[in-house]
Amino acid sequence: DLGTYVYILSIISIFINIASLGFKQSIIIFLKKDDSLFNPIFNLSFIISIVNTLLFLIILIFVRAEYEILSVSLEFKLISILTFYFSAELLFSYLSSIILGLNFYRLYTQIFIINSLIHVALLLVLLFFSIVNVENILVILLLKNFLVLCFITFKIQNYFNFNFELKSVLYTKMIRNGFIHSLALLLLSLIYSADILVLKFFEIDAMDFGIYAFTSKIIH
């Protein structure tokens, strides 16, 4: 299960970098230049998260029949968990960039402290009161992201004006501005995940895969 868990997180990390398409990297730059762009950028973040989540879901459904993540098959329950987790993780990365773009450095620190505390607390609950497996751990991560997203939304609610106008021109500018940075991060993500991805193509026991993944993470 550990190997499956690490492999899933590596794949999702790569998909998130692809889904950003330079947008995430431009959020900070554009908001520092003009914080009145908060609402248009927030709206774009929400819409992009939904669109990319649907694409991610289509990919999962498309490969479901033939694909197996190490020792775990892509059944409906796991597909649902992965889809919601991907969506929450992507939106969390966008909102984190918005916080930095608005120069809320103290709030940014608070968010990651709370994120870590909730993560540890939920994992302890899982360890002592439930069964530790891939699905349950992913549910814990999903719940953690949901709670943190609620906290972020509560903290920045005063900035909302509920104007849901989408500015496609702004999106195009942001993509063009941040694409190179996004590509660099994608390549960096591939470098760090290359061994995990390559080993998947060999017939390796899931337990041995997990031991290797755990050891390599400690070394990194």
Secondary structure, DSSP 4 states (H G I P E B T S, - for coil): -HHHHHHHHHHHHHHHHHHHTTHHHHHHHHHHH-GGGHHHHHHHHHHHHHHHHHHHHHHHHHHHTT-EETTEE--HHHHHHHHHHHHHHHHHHHHHHHHHHTT-HHHHHHHHHHHHHHHHHHHHHHHHHS--SHHHHHHHHHHHHHHHHHHHHHHTGGG--------HHHHHHHHHHHHHHHHHHHHHHHHHHHHHHHHTTS---HHHHHHHHHHHHHH-
